[in-house]
C-alpha cells in the first residue's frame, strides 16, 4: 500500500486532533459546572487590565458615564453604568465635569440621576448584553454611544452576577438562568420604583444572550406569578402590583431556546457545537437533554403576549437580526417571529405584512428570506416586528443605525410598515 504524502499525514493528524478536542469538549459539557462556565463565559473578560470604573478609557466624555453598584433582590452586588445622552450632557457640561466621580454606591446622589429626574422628556434604555466580557467589552461601548445620541435617552446597563466586577455569593456560585433573570428584574425594578422612572418611557433592549434576560424581565412585569419563569428567581420589593407596559422590547439576534440554538451555533463564528452531529440525532438529543439552563425565549414571549392580552396592556416587540451574523443564524429570529405570529392569526382584525427583498432568482430567496415582517392586533395594543438587515454581524449590529432607529420608533410609538428596509 502506498504511503501517504507527508502533507496529507499532517492534515490527517491535525483533523484527528481537532476532532478529539471537540469530542472532549462535548463530553465535558455534560458536567453542570463546566457547562455553565462554557455557556456564560463570565470569566473571559478584560477587566483584569481595563479600568471599567473609568469610562473615559472607552471613548466617553468626562462624567458622561457614572459607574455605580446595584444590590439585587437576593443581595448580589452588580456593577452598572448610567450613560447620559449627549444633548443633556452638552446643556449641563460644566456642572457634570465638576461633579464627575468614579464608582458610586448610590446613583441617586449623582448629578446624572438629578438630570434624569428633572427632565420631563427623559427616556431610558435598559440594556442587557450577551455572554462573556463586561459592560465595556468589545463593541458594547459603541452601543451606548449610539443610544446616547438619541435626545433625552439615558442608558442603564449592568454586568450580571459573576461577570466583570459583579459579585456571585449565592449558591451555586456560578451564573444561572434564574440568577441572571433576577438581575434583570432587579435592575428594572430599581429604575421603576427607586428611581421612579415611568415604564412607558422605558425600552428593554437585549442582544444575543441578553434577549433571554430582556424577554424574561418583560414577562415578569406583565405577569409576576407566571409559570414560564424559573421558580427560584428572587422577587423584588415591592412586587409589581399591576401589569407594566414598556415603550418597547427590542431583541437583537434572539433564538427560540438554547437546545435549538446549539444545533447551528458557532463559537466566535467558527467552532460549531452540535452541528456536526446532525447525522447522529440520538447523540445530539442526548446532549441536548443534559442542558440545564434551556433559555426558552419563544415560550416566554408567547406568555408575554398572552398575559398582555388578558390584562389589556400594550406590548410591542421588535426583533432585529443581521443576515451575516456568523454566530447565530438569522433564521432563528424568523423562527421566533413565526412562533409569535401564530398567536395573532386566530384573532379578528389582525394586520400582517411582509416585505421581501428585491429577488433575482431562487438563490436570493434562500439567502435572504424576508427583509421585514410585522403583525399587530386590531386594537394596535400588541405588535411584533421582524427586520433582517444585510450587515452588522453578531456584535457590531447593536451599535448600528437600525437598532438606534428601532429605539426611536419605540419611544415615539410610531408604527412604520417599512422601517428602513435593506433591499438588494
C-alpha positions in Angstrom: 0.0 0.0 0.0 1.4 3.4 -1.0 2.3 5.7 1.9 0.5 8.9 2.4 2.2 12.2 1.3 3.7 13.9 4.3 1.3 16.9 3.9 -1.7 14.5 3.9 -0.3 12.8 7.0 0.0 16.1 8.8 -3.5 17.1 7.7 -4.9 13.8 8.9 -3.4 14.2 12.3 -4.4 17.8 12.5 -8.1 16.9 11.8 -7.9 14.0 14.2 -6.6 16.2 17.0 -9.3 18.8 16.3 -12.0 16.1 16.3 -10.7 14.7 19.6 -10.7 18.1 21.2 -14.2 18.8 20.0 -15.4 15.4 21.3 -13.7 16.0 24.7 -15.4 19.4 24.9 -18.8 17.9 24.3 -18.3 15.2 26.9 -17.2 17.9 29.4 -20.4 19.8 28.7 -22.4 17.1 30.4 -20.9 18.4 33.7 -23.2 21.2 35.1 -20.3 23.3 36.3 -18.3 23.1 33.1 -21.4 23.6 31.1 -22.3 26.9 32.8 -18.7 28.1 32.5 -18.8 27.4 28.8 -22.3 28.8 28.4 -21.9 32.1 30.2 -18.1 32.5 29.7 -18.2 35.0 32.5 -14.6 34.6 33.4 -13.5 35.7 29.9 -13.1 39.5 30.1 -10.6 42.3 30.1 -11.4 43.9 33.4 -8.1 42.5 34.7 -6.3 45.2 32.8 -9.0 47.6 31.7 -10.4 50.0 34.4 -14.1 49.9 33.7 -14.6 52.4 36.6 -13.1 55.0 34.3 -15.4 55.1 31.2 -13.2 57.8 29.6 -10.9 54.8 28.6 -13.8 53.7 26.3 -14.4 56.9 24.5 -16.9 58.7 26.7 -16.8 62.3 27.8 -15.7 63.1 31.3 -18.6 62.4 33.6 -20.9 61.2 30.8 -20.9 57.7 32.4 -21.5 57.1 36.1 -20.4 53.6 37.3 -22.5 52.5 40.3 -23.3 49.5 42.4 -26.8 47.9 42.4 -28.0 45.5 45.1 -30.2 42.8 43.7 -33.2 41.2 45.5 -31.1 38.3 46.6 -28.2 40.6 47.8 -25.8 40.3 45.0 -23.9 43.5 44.0 -24.0 44.3 40.3 -21.5 46.7 38.7 -23.5 49.1 36.5 -23.2 52.1 34.2 -25.5 55.1 33.8 -24.8 56.8 30.4 -26.1 60.3 29.9 -27.5 61.4 26.5 -25.2 63.8 24.6 -27.8 66.6 24.4 -28.3 66.6 28.2 -24.6 66.4 28.7 -24.0 69.4 26.4 -26.5 71.5 28.2 -25.0 70.7 31.6 -21.4 70.1 30.7 -19.7 72.4 33.2 -21.7 71.0 36.2 -21.2 67.4 35.1 -17.4 67.8 34.7 -17.1 69.5 38.1 -19.1 66.8 39.9 -17.7 63.8 38.0 -16.7 60.9 40.2 -15.7 57.3 39.9 -17.7 54.4 41.2 -20.5 55.4 43.5 -22.6 53.3 45.8 -25.9 55.3 45.4 -26.9 56.5 41.9 -29.4 58.9 43.5 -26.6 61.0 44.9 -25.2 61.8 41.5 -25.7 64.6 39.0 -26.7 62.1 36.4 -29.7 61.0 38.4 -30.7 64.6 39.1 -30.6 65.3 35.4 -32.7 62.2 34.7 -35.3 63.3 37.3 -35.7 66.9 36.3 -36.1 66.3 32.6 -39.8 65.7 31.8 -38.8 64.2 28.4 -36.3 61.8 29.9 -36.3 58.2 28.5 -34.3 55.2 29.5 -33.0 52.2 27.6 -32.2 49.2 29.9 -29.6 47.3 28.0 -28.9 43.6 28.5 -25.6 42.5 27.0 -24.7 39.0 25.8 -22.5 36.4 27.4 -18.8 36.8 28.2 -17.0 40.0 29.0 -18.2 43.0 30.9 -20.2 46.2 30.3 -17.4 47.8 28.3 -16.2 44.7 26.5 -15.6 44.8 22.7 -18.3 46.6 20.8 -20.5 47.3 23.8 -19.4 50.9 24.3 -20.3 51.7 20.7 -23.9 50.6 21.6 -24.1 53.1 24.4 -22.6 55.9 22.4 -25.1 55.2 19.6 -28.0 55.2 22.0 -26.7 58.3 23.8 -27.1 60.2 20.6 -30.9 59.9 20.8 -32.2 63.0 22.5 -33.1 62.7 26.2 -32.3 59.0 26.2 -30.3 57.6 29.1 -28.8 54.1 29.2 -28.7 51.8 32.2 -26.6 48.6 31.9 -25.1 46.1 34.4 -22.8 43.2 34.5 -24.7 40.1 35.6 -23.7 38.3 38.7 -20.2 36.7 38.2 -19.5 38.9 35.3 -16.8 41.6 35.5 -16.8 43.2 38.9 -20.3 41.9 39.9 -20.4 39.5 42.9 -21.7 36.0 43.0 -22.1 35.0 46.6 -25.2 32.8 46.3 -25.0 29.1 45.6 -24.1 27.5 43.2 -21.6 30.4 43.0 -21.8 30.5 39.2 -24.2 32.2 36.8 -27.5 30.5 36.3 -30.6 31.3 34.2 -32.6 32.1 37.3 -29.8 34.3 38.7 -29.4 36.3 35.6 -33.2 36.8 35.3 -33.2 38.0 38.9 -30.5 40.5 37.9 -32.6 41.8 35.0 -35.7 42.1 37.2 -33.7 43.9 40.0 -32.3 46.5 37.6 -35.7 47.2 36.0 -37.4 47.3 39.4 -34.8 49.7 40.6 -35.5 52.0 37.7 -39.2 51.9 38.0 -39.6 52.0 41.8 -36.4 53.5 43.4 -35.7 56.0 40.6 -39.4 56.3 39.8 -39.0 56.4 36.1 -42.2 55.6 34.1 -42.3 52.3 32.3 -43.9 53.9 29.2 -40.7 55.9 28.7 -38.5 52.7 29.1 -37.3 50.3 26.5 -35.8 46.9 27.3 -33.0 46.1 24.8 -31.3 42.7 24.7 -28.6 41.2 22.4 -27.8 37.5 22.0 -28.0 36.0 25.5 -29.3 39.4 26.7 -32.5 38.7 24.7 -33.2 35.9 27.2 -33.0 38.3 30.1 -34.9 41.1 28.3 -37.8 38.7 27.4 -38.0 37.2 30.9 -37.9 40.6 32.5 -40.7 41.9 30.3 -42.7 38.8 31.1 -42.2 39.2 34.8 -43.5 42.7 34.9 -46.5 41.6 32.8 -47.2 38.5 35.0 -45.0 38.1 38.1 -46.6 34.8 39.0 -46.3 33.1 35.6 -45.1 29.5 35.5 -43.0 30.3 32.4 -40.2 31.8 34.6 -37.9 29.8 36.9 -39.5 29.3 40.3 -36.2 30.1 42.0 -36.0 33.7 40.9 -35.8 36.2 43.7 -38.6 38.7 43.7 -38.0 42.4 44.2 -39.6 44.5 46.9 -42.1 45.9 46.3 -43.7 43.4 43.9 -45.4 44.8 40.8 -49.0 45.5 41.6 -50.2 45.6 38.0 -49.1 44.7 34.5 -46.4 47.0 33.3 -46.4 48.5 29.8 -43.0 49.3 28.5 -42.4 51.5 25.4 -40.9 48.5 23.7 -39.0 45.3 23.9 -36.2 45.1 21.3 -34.4 41.8 20.8 -31.2 41.6 18.7 -30.2 38.2 17.5 -32.6 36.2 19.6 -33.3 32.4 19.3 -36.3 30.2 20.4 -34.4 28.3 23.1 -30.9 27.0 23.8 -31.2 23.4 22.6 -32.4 24.7 19.2 -29.7 27.4 19.1 -26.9 24.8 19.7 -27.9 22.9 16.6 -26.4 25.6 14.5 -24.5 27.9 16.8 -20.8 28.6 16.1 -18.5 29.8 18.8 -16.9 33.1 17.5 -18.5 32.3 14.2 -16.1 29.3 13.5 -16.4 26.5 16.0 -19.7 24.5 15.7 -21.2 23.0 18.9 -23.8 20.4 17.9 -23.9 21.0 14.1 -21.5 18.1 13.2 -23.9 15.7 15.0 -26.8 16.3 12.6 -26.2 12.8 11.2 -26.3 11.3 14.7 -29.6 12.5 16.2 -29.5 10.2 19.2 -26.2 11.6 20.4 -27.4 15.2 19.7 -30.7 14.6 21.5 -28.8 13.0 24.5 -26.5 16.0 24.8 -29.5 18.4 24.4 -31.3 16.6 27.2 -28.3 17.4 29.5 -28.7 21.2 29.1 -29.5 22.7 32.5 -30.4 26.3 31.6 -32.6 26.0 28.5 -33.4 29.7 27.9 -36.9 29.2 26.5 -37.3 32.6 25.0 -40.1 31.8 22.5 -42.5 30.3 25.1 -41.8 33.3 27.4 -42.6 35.8 24.6 -45.7 33.9 23.8 -46.7 34.0 27.5 -45.9 37.8 27.4 -48.3 38.3 24.5 -51.0 36.2 26.2 -50.7 37.9 29.6 -50.7 41.4 27.9 -53.9 40.5 26.0 -55.6 39.3 29.2 -54.6 42.5 31.1 -55.2 44.7 28.1 -51.7 46.1 28.5 -49.8 47.3 25.4 -46.7 45.3 24.3 -44.6 46.0 21.3 -41.8 43.6 20.4 -39.1 44.3 17.7 -36.8 41.6 16.5 -33.7 42.5 14.5 -31.0 40.3 13.1 -28.1 40.7 10.7 -28.1 38.2 7.8 -24.3 37.9 8.0 -24.4 37.0 11.7 -21.7 34.2 11.9 -22.7 33.0 15.4 -26.5 32.8 15.4 -28.4 32.3 12.2 -31.0 34.9 11.3 -33.4 32.1 10.6 -33.7 31.6 14.4 -35.1 35.1 14.6 -37.5 34.1 11.9 -38.5 31.1 13.9 -39.1 33.3 17.0 -41.3 35.6 14.9 -43.2 32.8 13.3 -44.0 31.3 16.8 -45.3 34.7 17.9 -47.3 35.4 14.7 -49.3 32.2 15.2 -50.8 33.7 18.4 -52.4 36.5 16.3 -53.7 34.6 13.4 -56.8 33.3 15.1 -57.9 36.8 16.2 -60.1 39.2 14.4 -58.9 42.3 12.6 -55.3 41.2 12.7 -53.0 43.2 10.4 -49.9 41.4 9.0 -47.4 42.5 6.4 -44.4 41.0 4.6 -41.7 42.8 2.6 -39.3 40.7 0.6 -36.0 41.8 -0.7 -35.6 42.5 -4.4 -35.4 38.9 -5.6 -33.4 37.9 -8.6 -33.9 34.1 -8.9 -34.3 31.3 -6.4 -30.9 31.7 -4.8 -31.8 35.1 -3.5 -34.9 33.7 -1.7 -32.8 31.1 0.0 -30.2 33.6 1.1 -32.4 36.5 2.2 -35.8 35.2 3.1 -37.9 38.2 4.4 -36.5 41.6 5.0 -39.4 42.7 7.1 -42.5 41.2 8.6 -45.0 42.5 11.1 -48.2 41.6 12.8 -50.5 43.5 15.2 -53.9 43.1 16.6 -56.9 45.1 15.7 -56.6 47.5 18.6 -52.9 48.0 17.9 -52.2 47.1 21.6 -49.9 44.2 20.7 -47.4 44.1 17.8 -44.4 42.1 16.7 -41.9 43.2 14.1 -39.0 41.3 12.4 -36.3 43.1 10.5 -33.4 41.3 8.8 -30.6 43.6 7.8 -27.8 42.7 5.5 -24.8 43.6 7.6 -23.7 44.0 11.2 -22.6 40.6 12.2 -23.3 39.4 15.7 -21.9 42.1 17.9 -21.4 45.2 15.9 -25.0 45.5 14.8 -26.2 46.6 18.2 -24.4 49.9 17.8 -25.6 50.5 14.2 -28.3 52.8 12.9 -31.0 50.2 12.6 -31.1 49.5 16.3 -31.0 53.2 17.1 -33.9 53.7 14.8 -35.8 50.8 16.4 -35.3 52.5 19.8 -36.5 55.8 18.4 -39.6 54.2 17.0 -40.4 52.5 20.2 -40.3 55.8 22.1 -42.3 57.7 19.5 -44.8 54.9 19.3 -44.7 55.2 15.5 -45.8 52.1 13.7 -43.9 52.1 10.4 -44.7 49.4 7.9 -41.4 49.9 6.1 -38.7 50.8 8.7 -35.6 51.4 6.7 -35.8 48.3 4.5 -32.4 47.0 3.5 -33.1 45.8 0.0 -30.7 44.4 -2.6 
